[in-house]
Amino acid sequence: MTPVWAVVLAGGGGTRFDGPKQYADLGGRTLLDRVLETAAAACDGVVAVLPDPATAPPGAGVRVAGGATRAESVRAGLVAVPAAAGIVVVADAAHPLATPELYRRVVAAVRDGADAAIPGLPLTEAVATVEPGGWTGTTVPAAGRVLVQTPQAFRAAVLRRAHASRADAVEDSSLVAALGGKVRVVPGDPVNLHVTTPAELELGRRLVAG
């Protein structure tokens, strides 16, 4: 089968975390170490996108420097992905508890014909729009909406084409959809915590402790 490579995004400075969260401890291992280990178990190769490739941990695979934005970091990682790779999984250190099964789930969806596959958790509560001045009065119902997670899988050629415009995006499936690509939502994992704040890291530690 076509080779699968992972691009692990870990180049951020942790502005909302008060420091580089990818190096924070979670049950005796850093967030980055956990993601690299899982990506290596689920994929044929790994590209780690880091603030400083010279300080990469053991087992980081191919190491490249990140860009000023998430999209630039993805593009930096794609440059290092071999041309023979048919599927690229985009993961990040902010989701340290993603399982190999979740990686396999998104990859299987792409093998089955999708251009991109994203894990999604159905929202169970309404979402309010809040600006610096407070609530805007706009509330979005939960029905029909999902919380998008990583890792996400893509046909390599489609992902490269999506990034050829150098457009910015908070996540890559929107760029693929803008090209008319088929994006499939697969079941996400409630334990696949998104660590953005110290409070979420503490929750992750409780989950790991069991």
CORWO-V966620 format. One record per helix or strand of 2 or more residues. SS is the DSSP state (a for helix, b for strand). FROM is the first residue (numbers start at 1). LEN is the number of residues. If there is no record, write none. Layout:
SS_FROM_LEN + SS_FROM_LEN
This chain:
b_4_7 + a_21_3 + b_25_2 + b_29_2 + a_31_12 + b_45_6 + a_53_3 + b_62_4 + a_70_11 + b_87_6 + a_100_12 + b_116_7 + b_127_5 + b_134_7 + b_146_10 + a_156_8 + a_173_6 + b_183_5 + a_198_12
